[in-house]
Amino acid sequence: MFATIMIPVDLAHQDHLGKALQCGADLARQYGSRVIYVSVATAAPSSVAHNPAEFDAKLQGFAASQAETHGITAEALAVFSHDPVTDLDPTLLKAIKDTGADLVVMASHLPRLTDYIWPSNGGTIASHSGASVFVVRG
């Protein structure tokens, strides 16, 4: 049913991704899909990495670890932006097209007041992408 599953990840907040990662892996095993973990980061030094090469290496390691843990085929795509917060939605939409993903599994949080003013990332991706989007709370 799904050939390519894209899972956006924030390496600085891996502890909040558990349910989405498990869900994506379960779907990948069920359908024999490949998984692409996509992360949008700044090229500037951050708490995760000092430079783009180090960030990419950490994301590649994350994907390899997920593949081994869940018994799936996984890849990683690091995308760099001068302002990842502002550019997140358009960058993820471009990554969906570039990877050919037909399903996006995204972690989310419970709605907050600001979510009623500004659209959520998952809502924006679902509204503007041709891929199916599975938003996983928690």
Backbone as CSV, one residue per row, in Angstrom:
resi,resn,N_x,N_y,N_z,CA_x,CA_y,CA_z,C_x,C_y,C_z
1,MET,0.825,-1.190,0.000,0.000,0.000,0.000,0.870,1.254,0.000
2,PHE,1.916,1.301,0.838,2.824,2.445,0.887,4.226,1.974,0.529
3,ALA,4.838,2.622,-0.443,6.185,2.236,-0.868,7.252,2.967,-0.067
4,THR,7.001,4.252,0.214,7.995,5.080,0.899,7.327,5.872,2.014
5,ILE,7.809,5.687,3.211,7.287,6.398,4.381,8.335,7.410,4.833
6,MET,7.938,8.669,4.892,8.828,9.715,5.392,8.446,10.033,6.834
7,ILE,9.462,10.053,7.701,9.226,10.384,9.103,10.114,11.574,9.461
8,PRO,9.508,12.763,9.640,10.305,13.911,10.086,10.769,13.699,11.518
9,VAL,12.036,13.988,11.783,12.583,13.824,13.128,13.348,15.073,13.538
10,ASP,13.267,15.366,14.812,14.055,16.429,15.417,15.019,15.740,16.372
11,LEU,16.286,15.689,15.991,17.262,14.968,16.807,17.423,15.563,18.200
12,ALA,17.057,16.825,18.376,17.148,17.451,19.691,16.004,17.008,20.607
13,HIS,14.980,16.386,20.041,13.813,15.977,20.828,13.429,14.529,20.538
14,GLN,14.398,13.656,20.449,14.133,12.247,20.154,13.216,11.593,21.179
15,ASP,13.284,12.065,22.417,12.483,11.465,23.486,10.982,11.690,23.297
16,HIS,10.594,12.592,22.394,9.174,12.858,22.137,8.672,12.163,20.870
17,LEU,9.500,11.346,20.248,9.155,10.762,18.957,8.774,9.283,19.025
18,GLY,8.837,8.692,20.200,8.686,7.247,20.343,7.482,6.647,19.653
19,LYS,6.296,7.193,19.895,5.090,6.616,19.310,5.083,6.743,17.794
20,ALA,5.521,7.877,17.279,5.550,8.080,15.824,6.580,7.158,15.172
21,LEU,7.736,7.021,15.808,8.766,6.137,15.260,8.281,4.691,15.238
22,GLN,7.640,4.257,16.309,7.118,2.891,16.373,6.036,2.685,15.329
23,CYS,5.137,3.643,15.211,4.048,3.549,14.241,4.609,3.465,12.817
24,GLY,5.555,4.330,12.496,6.161,4.312,11.165,6.863,2.995,10.874
25,ALA,7.578,2.489,11.862,8.277,1.211,11.692,7.286,0.063,11.517
26,ASP,6.217,0.062,12.302,5.205,-0.989,12.181,4.580,-0.986,10.788
27,LEU,4.257,0.205,10.279,3.674,0.312,8.941,4.677,-0.127,7.873
28,ALA,5.940,0.242,8.059,6.976,-0.151,7.097,7.120,-1.668,7.035
29,ARG,7.105,-2.318,8.189,7.186,-3.783,8.208,5.951,-4.406,7.562
30,GLN,4.797,-3.869,7.891,3.547,-4.426,7.362,3.481,-4.335,5.841
31,TYR,3.926,-3.218,5.275,3.798,-3.004,3.838,5.106,-3.197,3.069
32,GLY,6.182,-3.540,3.747,7.459,-3.703,3.067,7.983,-2.387,2.522
33,SER,7.697,-1.303,3.212,8.068,0.044,2.767,9.475,0.407,3.201
34,ARG,10.086,1.299,2.473,11.338,1.895,2.946,10.952,3.135,3.742
35,VAL,11.770,3.461,4.723,11.531,4.630,5.570,12.652,5.630,5.340
36,ILE,12.265,6.879,5.219,13.253,7.948,5.115,13.023,8.903,6.285
37,TYR,14.024,8.987,7.155,13.978,9.924,8.271,14.524,11.251,7.773
38,VAL,13.706,12.293,7.862,14.092,13.615,7.370,14.197,14.556,8.550
39,SER,15.287,15.310,8.566,15.468,16.300,9.627,15.902,17.617,9.005
40,VAL,15.266,18.687,9.459,15.587,20.032,8.988,16.380,20.721,10.093
41,ALA,17.545,21.217,9.732,18.428,21.826,10.730,19.096,23.061,10.150
42,THR,19.718,23.808,11.029,20.519,24.941,10.604,21.957,24.479,10.378
43,ALA,22.641,25.167,9.476,24.049,24.840,9.232,24.944,25.390,10.347
44,ALA,24.395,26.278,11.152,25.154,26.861,12.259,25.294,25.836,13.387
45,PRO,26.300,25.986,14.219,26.446,25.071,15.358,25.185,25.088,16.239
46,SER,24.832,23.903,16.740,23.643,23.785,17.592,23.929,22.794,18.709
47,SER,22.921,22.538,19.513,23.090,21.573,20.599,23.235,20.146,20.065
48,VAL,22.844,19.916,18.832,22.912,18.572,18.240,24.238,18.337,17.532
49,ALA,24.713,19.351,16.786,25.934,19.170,15.988,26.637,20.506,15.769
50,HIS,27.931,20.411,15.551,28.732,21.613,15.340,28.697,22.112,13.900
51,ASN,28.392,21.213,12.962,28.390,21.590,11.549,27.498,20.622,10.770
52,PRO,27.189,20.929,9.508,26.308,20.065,8.719,26.810,18.630,8.568
53,ALA,28.106,18.433,8.408,28.630,17.076,8.251,28.383,16.248,9.514
54,GLU,28.609,16.849,10.672,28.366,16.138,11.927,26.875,15.847,12.098
55,PHE,26.027,16.815,11.737,24.581,16.606,11.837,24.151,15.450,10.933
56,ASP,24.631,15.458,9.697,24.277,14.404,8.752,24.724,13.039,9.278
57,ALA,25.926,12.987,9.829,26.435,11.718,10.384,25.544,11.233,11.530
58,LYS,25.107,12.145,12.382,24.228,11.755,13.497,22.880,11.262,12.981
59,LEU,22.345,11.926,11.954,21.069,11.494,11.389,21.215,10.141,10.700
60,GLN,22.323,9.927,10.001,22.578,8.621,9.370,22.660,7.528,10.436
61,GLY,23.332,7.823,11.538,23.418,6.874,12.642,22.061,6.586,13.255
62,PHE,21.248,7.630,13.385,19.889,7.468,13.910,19.087,6.528,13.006
63,ALA,19.160,6.757,11.692,18.418,5.924,10.742,18.903,4.479,10.801
64,ALA,20.210,4.285,10.882,20.764,2.929,10.960,20.301,2.233,12.237
65,SER,20.273,2.969,13.336,19.821,2.409,14.609,18.343,2.016,14.541
66,GLN,17.527,2.864,13.941,16.104,2.559,13.799,15.903,1.330,12.912
67,ALA,16.682,1.249,11.834,16.574,0.111,10.923,16.902,-1.186,11.657
68,GLU,17.969,-1.163,12.442,18.373,-2.361,13.177,17.366,-2.714,14.266
69,THR,16.915,-1.711,15.007,15.967,-1.932,16.098,14.646,-2.509,15.606
70,HIS,14.156,-1.980,14.484,12.816,-2.348,14.013,12.805,-3.339,12.856
71,GLY,13.975,-3.682,12.333,14.020,-4.617,11.221,13.417,-4.063,9.946
72,ILE,13.752,-2.817,9.629,13.208,-2.152,8.444,14.347,-1.633,7.566
73,THR,13.997,-1.217,6.370,14.937,-0.558,5.475,14.792,0.938,5.696
74,ALA,15.883,1.599,6.068,15.795,3.014,6.411,16.933,3.808,5.801
75,GLU,16.626,5.054,5.485,17.582,6.024,4.967,17.416,7.310,5.764
76,ALA,18.318,8.239,5.542,18.231,9.533,6.218,18.452,10.640,5.202
77,LEU,17.756,11.743,5.410,17.926,12.927,4.571,17.998,14.138,5.492
78,ALA,19.165,14.755,5.546,19.336,15.993,6.316,19.170,17.165,5.358
79,VAL,18.344,18.114,5.746,18.100,19.301,4.936,18.467,20.508,5.790
80,PHE,19.215,21.428,5.215,19.699,22.573,5.984,19.023,23.859,5.536
81,SER,18.700,24.671,6.521,17.993,25.923,6.300,18.577,26.991,7.209
82,HIS,18.505,28.238,6.787,18.984,29.319,7.658,18.038,29.537,8.834
83,ASP,16.763,29.147,8.689,15.787,29.281,9.772,14.843,28.078,9.743
84,PRO,15.246,26.967,10.361,14.446,25.747,10.300,13.021,25.890,10.831
85,VAL,12.806,26.738,11.802,11.448,26.902,12.352,10.528,27.514,11.309
86,THR,10.980,28.579,10.667,10.183,29.259,9.659,10.049,28.427,8.392
87,ASP,11.104,27.752,8.005,11.143,27.004,6.749,10.665,25.567,6.873
88,LEU,10.262,25.123,8.051,9.971,23.705,8.266,8.921,23.160,7.306
89,ASP,7.767,23.776,7.230,6.695,23.237,6.392,7.076,23.194,4.912
90,PRO,7.537,24.304,4.316,7.905,24.203,2.889,9.060,23.237,2.640
91,THR,9.974,23.137,3.584,11.104,22.218,3.422,10.625,20.772,3.478
92,LEU,9.728,20.457,4.395,9.180,19.099,4.466,8.337,18.776,3.235
93,LEU,7.569,19.742,2.752,6.776,19.513,1.534,7.684,19.213,0.344
94,LYS,8.794,19.920,0.244,9.765,19.652,-0.827,10.393,18.265,-0.637
95,ALA,10.694,17.900,0.589,11.284,16.582,0.862,10.316,15.456,0.483
96,ILE,9.038,15.667,0.680,8.043,14.662,0.282,8.131,14.427,-1.222
97,LYS,8.180,15.522,-1.971,8.299,15.393,-3.435,9.625,14.762,-3.832
98,ASP,10.712,15.237,-3.230,12.049,14.752,-3.592,12.240,13.270,-3.297
99,THR,11.639,12.791,-2.214,11.808,11.385,-1.821,10.756,10.471,-2.438
100,GLY,9.688,11.060,-2.968,8.602,10.249,-3.509,7.774,9.581,-2.429
101,ALA,7.804,10.136,-1.227,7.055,9.546,-0.109,5.559,9.553,-0.411
102,ASP,4.910,8.434,-0.127,3.464,8.384,-0.276,2.747,8.345,1.075
103,LEU,3.525,8.301,2.161,2.981,8.414,3.512,3.976,9.183,4.367
104,VAL,3.449,10.108,5.158,4.260,10.841,6.130,3.709,10.504,7.509
105,VAL,4.577,10.043,8.395,4.178,9.764,9.777,4.863,10.815,10.639
106,MET,4.059,11.681,11.264,4.591,12.810,12.027,4.176,12.739,13.487
107,ALA,5.110,13.052,14.353,4.786,13.197,15.773,4.107,14.542,15.982
108,SER,3.233,14.604,16.960,2.558,15.851,17.291,2.375,15.942,18.804
109,HIS,1.885,17.065,19.225,1.603,17.303,20.642,0.113,17.598,20.785
110,LEU,-0.366,17.599,21.993,-1.751,17.986,22.226,-1.913,19.455,21.839
111,PRO,-3.065,19.828,21.276,-3.264,21.210,20.850,-3.079,22.200,22.002
112,ARG,-2.445,23.311,21.672,-2.281,24.417,22.609,-3.012,25.621,22.032
113,LEU,-3.125,26.655,22.790,-3.838,27.851,22.346,-3.282,28.371,21.025
114,THR,-1.969,28.384,20.879,-1.373,28.912,19.647,-1.746,28.082,18.421
115,ASP,-2.087,26.806,18.611,-2.471,25.962,17.480,-3.819,26.382,16.887
116,TYR,-4.591,27.139,17.637,-5.854,27.647,17.114,-5.645,28.945,16.343
117,ILE,-4.479,29.532,16.496,-4.152,30.779,15.786,-3.309,30.472,14.553
118,TRP,-2.265,29.669,14.740,-1.381,29.278,13.640,-1.603,27.809,13.338
119,PRO,-1.552,27.435,12.076,-1.769,26.024,11.746,-0.615,25.151,12.240
120,SER,-0.951,23.916,12.566,0.070,22.961,13.001,0.888,22.505,11.799
121,ASN,2.088,21.984,12.068,2.910,21.457,10.981,2.199,20.302,10.289
122,GLY,1.652,19.383,11.073,0.952,18.234,10.497,-0.233,18.654,9.648
123,GLY,-0.982,19.639,10.126,-2.126,20.144,9.366,-1.709,20.780,8.054
124,THR,-0.638,21.541,8.099,-0.138,22.178,6.879,0.352,21.129,5.887
125,ILE,1.100,20.147,6.373,1.613,19.099,5.489,0.447,18.321,4.877
126,ALA,-0.551,17.969,5.673,-1.705,17.233,5.167,-2.493,18.052,4.144
127,SER,-2.585,19.353,4.355,-3.353,20.220,3.462,-2.670,20.473,2.125
128,HIS,-1.345,20.439,2.108,-0.609,20.858,0.915,0.196,19.753,0.239
129,SER,0.056,18.535,0.696,0.829,17.421,0.132,-0.102,16.426,-0.529
130,GLY,0.404,15.760,-1.544,-0.346,14.681,-2.170,-0.209,13.366,-1.422
131,ALA,0.705,13.326,-0.452,0.923,12.108,0.339,-0.108,12.015,1.459
132,SER,-0.368,10.803,1.900,-1.184,10.612,3.097,-0.349,11.041,4.290
133,VAL,-1.012,11.576,5.313,-0.302,12.050,6.501,-0.951,11.426,7.733
134,PHE,-0.128,10.790,8.545,-0.571,10.159,9.776,0.082,10.947,10.904
135,VAL,-0.740,11.685,11.660,-0.240,12.495,12.763,-0.415,11.692,14.050
136,VAL,0.680,11.451,14.742,0.677,10.614,15.929,0.876,11.491,17.159
137,ARG,-0.100,11.518,18.027,0.015,12.325,19.258,0.784,11.553,20.313
138,GLY,1.525,12.353,21.102,2.182,11.752,22.247,3.557,11.382,21.993
